[in-house]
Amino acid sequence: MQQIGVGVKSGRDVNKFEMMKLTKEKCNFVNCPAIKESPVSVECKVKEIKELGSHHMFMAEVLSINADEKYIDEKGAFDITKCDLVAYANGKYFELGKQVGKFGYSVQKKR
């Protein structure tokens, strides 16, 4: 299993793109690189930063959402199960992707 550790390393000390063999891609609305290998890229403009003790919460306006076509289903919706997602909890990484439920019937969007 590949060890993922860019979340605990500072960009001042290590080139995270190089370390993880990722490709920088130009964004359309913001002045920072997107990750070409990412299934979705969300460009945002920070509107407010709230200090929450040891962390900060960023409030932002979404300027653009870009998704690779291979993750779009036959109805034109984003299919998250095609993304090979991982999650981090308690010092460990977990594979994601299996649907285990859905939002309430009375409030779900009709397609």
N, C-alpha and C positions, 0 to 999 in steps of 0.2 A: 504494500500500500504506500502511495506517495505521501510524504509528510507535507502538510500545508502550514506555513508559518508566517505569511506576510502580514497578518493582522496584528502580530505582536512585535513586528520590526518597524522601525521608523524609516520613512522615505529619505530622511536626511542621511541615513547610514547605509542603506542598501537600495539597489535598483530593483524594485519589485517586478517590473515588466521583464527584465532580463532573468531574474531569479526564477520566475514561473514560466518563462518562455512564451510570453504574451506579446501580441502585436498592437502597437498604438495606432489609433485611427482618429482622424480629425472630426471634431464635433461641428455641428451646424450653427449653434447659438451660443456656446460657452467656450472659454479659452482654457480648455484642459483636454487631455486625450481620452477617448473612449477605448474600450477593450474590444478588439475585433472578434475575439473568440466568445464573447458574451452573447447569449441569445437575445438579450434586450438591453437597450441603452436608453436611459432616461436623463435628459438634459434639464437642469433646474437652475433658477436664479434664487439665491438665498435672500430671504426677506427679513428674517429675524433669527438670532441665536439666543437660546435660553440656557443659562448656566444651571446645571442640576447636580451640584456637588462635584463628584469626580468625573462627570461627563457633561457634554453639551448636546442640546437638541436643536436641530436646524429646521426652521420653518421655511419652505421654499415654494416658488411658483414653478410648475412644470411647463417647460417651453417646448419640449419635443419628446416623443416616444418612438423609438425605432426598434423593430423586431425582425429578425431573420425570417424569410419566407418559409424555411423548412420547419418552423415552429407554429405555423398557422394552419388550422384544420380546414376541412372542406366547407365549413360554414363561415370562414373568415375570422374565427376567434383564435386567440393565442392558446396553444395547448402546452401547458406547463409540464405535462408528463414526458414530453420529448426532450427536456433540457438537462437531464442527468444532474439534478440539483444535489447539493450537500448542505448540511446544517451543522452548526457547532453548539455543543452543550456540555458543560462540566468537563472541559479539557479533552473532549473527543469529537470526532467528525462522523456524521451519519449520512447515508444515502437516502434521498427522498424521491418521490415520484408517484407513489401509489395513492389514488383517491380513496379516502376513507369515509366520505360523507358529502353532503351538499347543503347549501343555504336553504332556509325555509321556503316551502312551495308557495306560500301566499305572497312572498315579496320578491321572488326570483323574476328576472327579466324574461320576457317572451321573445323568442327569436323566430 
